[in-house]
Amino acid sequence: MQTRIIKQTVLLLLSAVFTSVNASDDVPEVCGVPQVYSAVEGIREDSKITFNSYFGTMQDIESRAIYYRGKCNVVITNEERLPANLIKEGKITQNSVARLVKAPLILWSNNKFLLKDNINVIINKKLKSLALPKDSLTTVGFAATEIVKRKDFPTDYLKKKNAIYRAEHEYQIFSLLKNNNIQTGFITKPLIMKNGQTTGSYWYVPHEYYSPVYYYIITTDKSEKTQELYNYIRGNKQNLAMFYSAGFEALND
């Protein structure tokens, strides 16, 4: 049952996750994972620099950056493997990568009454199901696994009921939660933001409980337009504020 639900969710996501906005070959393109959609589009609407945007999975962005000339000039991702793979392919150098922001980890439920910044429902062993991304594939999955292993986060009763679900990526977890297929799950805060407000209910995981989930900005070519855009996104306070309003946090928070 778990596998069937997750596979159905993946198929739906694959049909909708790839988004290209105002495609054009004569302006630079920013590619990002789905979590940065709101922030990037907010920046693009008010930007003094014209750029296109594209959103997809890490694998899709990597392929687009390597094999399609003039695409994904700037990349924003939380996947540490992506810059490593681009360096290995000779597409970029270490100097082409910088940390941009970080994303706070939360335990989220679509039920707005279930979690009120506490985990009483777990401590009291009343939780029915829990989902987290695979720890071998994403930094979010690794962080969530750190939490589940803690003694003050009891989940043995869920394991005995076979009620802990895993998926490859956090936006797949979010879809399962949004459709009420699973009661709670670990995701990052940007996924639950809508018009600057949070949805559902959540427990904000203390920073000291897990390794930071960083987002990286990468420049894949040395053209003047690309470098200007790269520096504009990461160095402009108004642009960084757009990320903060979308649920991200400053690197020093």
N, C-alpha and C positions, 0 to 999 in steps of 0.2 A: 504493500500500500504506500509506504514511504517513497519508494523508488518511482512508482507510477505517478504520484502527485508531483514530484520534483521534475520528472521528465516532461510532463504536460506543461509545467511552468516554463521550463527551458525553451520548449517549442514556441510558446507564446512570446517569450522575450526575444527570441531570434527573429521573429517576424516584425518586431517593433523597435528594437534597440538601436539600430543603425540610422542615424539622423544626419543629413547634410543640409546646411542652411546657406542659401544664396551662393551655390557653387559657381566659381569663376576661376579661370586659370591665371588672371593677371594680378591677383592680390594674394597675400600670404594666408595660410590656413592654420587655424588652431584646432588640434584634435584632442579630445578628452574622453575619459571614462564617464558613464552616465551620471555619477555623483556630482560632477562639476557643471552640469548643464545649466542650472539656474544662474550660477555665478558668471560663467563665461558669456551667456547670452545677455545678462545684465550689463556686463562690460562692453560687449559688442554694440549694444543699442546706443550707448552714450560715448563710444570711443572716438577719439580724434584721429585714430588710425583705422582705416578700413581693412577688415579681415573677414574671411569666411570661417565657418565652424563645422566640425564633424564630430559625432559621438558614437562610440562603439566599444567592443570588448578590447582587452589588451592585445589579443591575438590579431584582431582586425586592424587595430591602429599600427601595430608593429609591421604587418604586411604592407599596409598603405604607405608607411614611412620609408620602407626599404625598396619597394618595387615600383612605386608611382612617383615619378619626378614632379616636384613642385607641390606635393601633398604633405600634410602634417609637418609644416615648417616649424611649428611650435607644438609641443605635446605636454599635456598635464595629466598625470597619473599617480595612483598610489601603489602601483605595482613596481617593486624594486627590480624585478627581473627585466622589465622593459628597457631601462637605460643600459643595464648590463648586456642585454642582447644586442642593442644598437651599437654599443662600443665594440662588441665581438665581431659584428658585421662590418666594422669600419665606417659606420654611418656618422658617428659622433665621437667626441673625446670626453674625458672626464670633466674638462672645463665647460662642456656644453650642458651640464646638469646642475641644478640647484634646488634646495628645499624651498617650497613656496609657503605652505600652510600645513596644519595638521588637523585631523578629524577626530573629535571625541567619540569614544565608544559608548554605546548605550544598550540597555536591554529594553526592547520596545514591544508594545502591544497595541493592536488596533482598537482595543477596548479602552476607552478613555478613563475608566474607573479602576482598572486592574492594578496599575502601577502609579504611585504618586511619589516618585523619587525615593522609593524604598523597595525592599525585596521580601516583605512580610509574607507574600503569597508563596514564596519559595521556602522560607524558613519554617512556615507552618505546614509545608508539604501539601499545598492545595493546588499547585500548578499542574496543568494537564499535559502540556507539551512544550518543548523548547527546541529552537533551531539555531544552528551556527554554521558559518562557512567552514570548509575543510581547511585545517591548519597547514596542510602541505602546499596549498595553492595560493593563499593570500595572507597579507599581513593582518587583516581583520580577523581571519580565521585563527591565526596563531594567537592573537591577542585574546580572542574569545575563549580559546582553549585554556589559556592561563587562568582565566576567571573560574571556569568550570572545575578546575583542579583544586581550587581553594577550599579549605575546610569550613570557612564561614559562608560558603555558597553551596549548600547541600543539594546534590542532584542524584544520589544513589537510588532514591525511590523512582525517579524518572527512568533511569537506566534499567531497572528491574521491569518496568512497564514497557520497555522498548519505545519510549516516548521522546527520545532525543533524535532530532533529524539533522541531516547535514546536506548542504548543497555546495556547488562550486564557488559561487560568488554571493556577496551580500545583497545585491539587488534581486537575486533569486529568492533569498530569504525574505526580503521585504515584500515581494509579490505574494508569497505564501501567507505571510501575516496579514497583508492588506485584504486578501480574499478569505480571511478567517479559516484557512486550512490548518494553521498552527496558532497556538495561543500567544507565545512570546518568542523572541529571537534576538540575537546579537547583531546589530548593524551599527553604522555610524550616523551621527545626527543629521548630516545634510540630506539624507534620504527621506526624513520625516518632515522637512520644512516645506511649507506652502504659503506663499505670499508673506514671507517673513515670520510666520508663526509655526509652532510645532503642532503636530497632529497626534491623535491617540494619547497614550500615556507611556512614560518611560522612567527608568532608573538610570541616572547619570553615573557611570562607572568611575570611581576615583582614579586619577591619573597614575597613582602609585601601584595600582593593581595590574597594569599591563604595559607592554612596550609601546611607545608612541606610533600612531598611524600617520606617517608623513605623506604629503603629496609633493611630487616633484614637477618642476617645469624644465623642459628640455628644448633646446634649439637644434634642429637637424641640418641646418645649412648656415653659411656665413655671409649670406647676402645682407645688404644694408637694411632692406625692408624687414627681414626676419629678425635681425639683431635689434632693430628699433622696437618692434612689437614685443619681443622677449623682455627687453628692459622696461618697456611701458607697463606690461602686466605685472611684473614682479616688483617694480620700484615705485609705482604710483599708489599713494595712500588711499585714494578713492577706490581704486580697483581692488586693493586688499580688503577694504571695508565691504565690498560687494561679496567677497568670499565669507567674511565673518557673518554677514546678515543671512547667508545661505547655510549657516550651521557650522562652518569651519572655525578654527581658532588660530591665533598668532603662534608662531614657533616658540616664543618665550613664555607662553601662558602655562 
